[in-house]
Structures are given as structure tokens and as C-alpha cells.
Amino acid sequence: MENSPATILLIVVNVVIALVPIDRAVLAGYALAPYEIQRFGRWHQMITSGFLHADFMHLLFNMLGLYFFGPPLELILGSARFLVVYLGSLLAGSYVAYLRHRQDPRYRAIGASGAVSGVIFGFVLFFPTVDLYLLLFPLPIPAFIYAIGYVLISIYGMRHRVGAIGHDAHLGGAIAGAVLTALFEPRVLRLFLSHF
């Protein structure tokens, strides 16, 4: 982690914000509310929502993903480009959710999942055959298989509105993370294909 200042900074900022007591009315102004963005131009919500979390477990899962996948990707891309991937994925995830829910005045979303999904997919491009272990499924899964499953689950979740999960943000963030990583490091596509 010593060579990952951007990853550390993002974790610290997310944790500090989670520790600050925030009034529900204030929180509502910073959560992603696509209907409000469309009607009132509250575009700041595209970013601010990504630094808010519903509870400790929500924060923990996102920060664990960032902790494990952020440092290797940051080491390859450098801190500045890593931050662009993180924030670009956050914006892309928010934008997909905005497009899908801008007519729904009840829709609200918070969390760094879109950004973390982008980091994970950037990682997968460089390390597609690395075995990943999921908490609920303690068997090794090659990273590229995990990525395929992630995309399919996100699409299914979007279509069927499964759970209180931001499947839109997950998918948008994942795609943006892969695209931005490939734009910064075009060699990654050759590297990815060389594993198969």
C-alpha cells in the first residue's frame, strides 16, 4: 500500500465521510436522485453520491474491493491516471443510473460501487487468470470468469430490479473502468489476449 497514495486517499476520504454524522435531509441532497438532476440540475449528485454509504457493511465491502484491487492497478497506471479511472467509473455508473431512472422521483442511490467496479475491471484486464475468492463462494474463480458473471448478474439485476443494489452503477462503472484502463494502457488488450 505504500506505493498507492491515491488508493489510500480514497479509502480515508470514504471512511471519514462515513464517520461524520449527516442529517437525513442533508444526505438526501447529496444522494443520486436522477429525477432531481433532470428537473433541478443537481449534477453534483453524480459525484457526491459515490462518497456516501448506507451502513458499515456497505462501506466495508466497497473499501475491501478498493483495498485489494486498487494498489496493483495504481502501480501500473500511476496515481493520477488511477484517480481518473476511479472517478470516471463513478461518473459513468451514476450516468447509467441517471439515464434509466430519471423519470422515477422515488429512486435514490449511494455508494462507491460503480467506481470500485471500474477499478476491479481495470485490474481484470491486466490479470485475467488470477484466481479470485469471493466471501460467499470460497472456491477460486479466474478473474475473467468473475468479470463475465459480474456483467451478466448486473444486466439481470437491472432488468428485474433485483434487491436494493445499484446494478446500473455497477455495469456502467465496470465498462468505464475497462475502457479507461485500455485507453491509458493500450498494450493491456494484447496482454489480456495473450493469457488465452
N, C-alpha and C positions, 0 to 999 in steps of 0.2 A: 504493500500500500504506500510505501514511502515515495514511489515514483508516480503516484496517482493523485496529484493535488486537486484536480477537478472532481474526481470521484469523491474524495474526502469532503470537499467543499459542499457538494450536492447533498451528501448524507447529513452533514452537520446542519445545513440550512433546513432540510426537511424535518429533522428531529427537533431543532429549536422551534420552528413554527408549530410543530405538533404539541410542544410543551407549553406554549403560550395560550392562556385561556382566551377563547374568542367567543363573543356573544353570537347567538344564533342568527340574529338579524344581520350582523356584520358578515358572518360566514356565508350567508345566502347571497350577499353581494359579490362574493369572490368565487363561488362555485360556478361551474359551467352550466349555464341556462340558455340553450340555443334560442329559445323564443325571445328572451330578453335581449340577446345580442342582436337579433334581427330587428326587433321593434325599437330598442333604445340605444343600440350601438355600443354595448358594453363589451367591447372586444378584448379588454384586459383579462376577462374571464378565461380566455383561451390559454393564458399562461398561469394566472393565479390559481386556477383550479388544480393544476398539477403539483402544487405545493401544500395541498390540504389533504387530510386523510380522515376517514370515518372513525377509526379507532386504532388501538395499539396493534392489533393483528394485521390490519390493512397496511399500516406503516411498516411493520416488521417484514412482511412478505416483499413489499416493494424495495425496501432498503437491503434486504438479503440478496435480491436479484442484482441490484446495483453493486453491492459489495463483491459478489463473486464474478460477475461478468464485466464490470466497469474497468478494473485495473488492466487486464490484458488488452482490451480494446484501446484504452487511453495510451498505453505504452506504444502500441503500433501507430495510432493516428496522431499522437501528441495531444496535449491538454486542450488547446484552442479548438481543434477540429473535433475532438471528442465532445466538447460542450455544444458545438453546432449540431452534432448528431443527436445528442440528448434533447436539446431544446427544439430542434427541427422535428424530431419524433413526437414530442409533446404537442407541438402546434398541429402537426398532421393528424394525430389522434383526435385532438379537440375539433379540428375542422371536419373530419368524417362524422363525428357525433353531431356537430352543428348541422351538417347537410341532412342528416337522417332525422333529426328531432326538432328542427326549427319551427315546426307547426304545433309542437306539444308544450303548452305552458306549464305542465307539471314536471317535465324532465329536468333533472339535476344530476350532475356528476362531479366527483372529486377524485383525486389520486394521481400518482406518478406512473400508473401502469403503462400508458402509451409511450412515455419516454423510456421507461425501463425495457419495454418490448423492443423498442428500436435498438437499444444497447445490446440486448440479447441476440437479435438478428444480425447485427454487425459482427458480433462475436462468432456466430454460427458460420458466417461467410469465411472467416479465417480458419475456423476449427470445426469443420462439418462432421468429422468422425470421432470427436471427443465424446466419451460417454458421460451423459448427464444422469443424475439421480434425483428423482422427484420425491418430495416428502411423503406423498400418499402412495407412491409406487416405487419401492426400493430396489428396483432392478435397473441395470444400466440401459440407457436408451441413447443411440447415436444422436448427436446434436441435430443433424439434418432431418432425422425421423421426428424428433421432437418439434422442429420447426414446421414440418408438414402437418403434424397433428394439431399444433397450435393454430395454424391458419384455418384448418377445417373446423375445429371447435369454435373459433371466433365467428366464422361465417354462419355456422349452425346457430350459435347463440344470438347473432344479430337477427337472423330470420325468425327465430322462435322466441325471442326476448327471454332467454333463459337467465333466471336469477337477477340479482341486483348487481350485475357486473357490466363494466363498460366494454363490451365486446367490440364496439365500433372503434374506440380509442386503441384497444389492443391491436386490431388489424391495421388501422391507419398508421400507428406508431411503428409497428413491425415492418411494414412496407417502406416507410420513410427511412427507418434506420438502415435497412439493407441498401436502398438506393443511394443515400448519402455516403455510406461507407464505400460503396463501389465507385462513386464519383470522386471521392478523395483518394482512393487507392484502386485504380482500375486493374492492377495486377491481381487483385483478390479474386476476380472471376476466373482467371486461369488457374490460380491456386486452388480454388474451390473445385473446379472440374478435374484437376489432377488427382484428387482423392478417390476418384471412381473409375 
